[in-house]
Amino acid sequence: MVKSYYVTFEYVNGKTACYELAPGRGLAGIKEQIKKFRWYEVSSTEIVNLDNVLSVKIEDVK
């Protein structure tokens, strides 16, 4: 079973967006993507530009 995570992005304009993600490489894959690039693909049609993000919170799906 693939583990899922809630990833919440807080934007500079005060808005937040939360996604349930199940990355193939797990938590390390999420952290590596965020650290290495300034964007994160949350679905096949939506990419979050991390230049507009103040913080990223990652939680286990319970």
N, C-alpha and C positions, 0 to 999 in steps of 0.2 A: 504494500500500500504506500502510495506517495504522500508524504507529509505536506500539509498546506499551512500557509502563514497569512495573517492579516498584515498588510503593509499599508500604513497610513502616511500620506504625504501632506505636510502643512505648507501652504503656499504663502508667498510674500504679501499677497492681498488679503490674508486672513482666512481664506477658504481652506477646507481640507477635503481629501478624497481617500477613500479606503477601498482596497481591493483584496480579494482572497486569491492568493497565488499558490501554485503548486509547481515550483521550478524543478527541473530535472536534476539540478545539482544542489538542491536543498538550500539551507540558510547561507552556506558559504557562497553559493551561486548568486544569491540576491546581493550580499555584501560586496562581492567582487564586481558585479555589474555596476553598482552604485559608485564604488570607489574608482573604478577604471574609466568609466564613461560619464558624461553629464546628461544621460537620458536613461530611461528604463521602460522597456516594452511591457505594458501591463496586459495587453491583449493583442490579437492579430490586427486590430484596427486602431489602437490607441497607444501613444507613447507619451510618457511624462518627461518634460524637459526639466532637468534638475537645477538649471540656472535660476528657475523661478521658485525653488523649494527652500524653505527655511529648515525643516527637519523631516526626518524619516523615522517612523516608529514601526518595529517589526514584532509581532506577537504570534505565538502558536495558536492555531485553531483548536479549540477544545471540543 
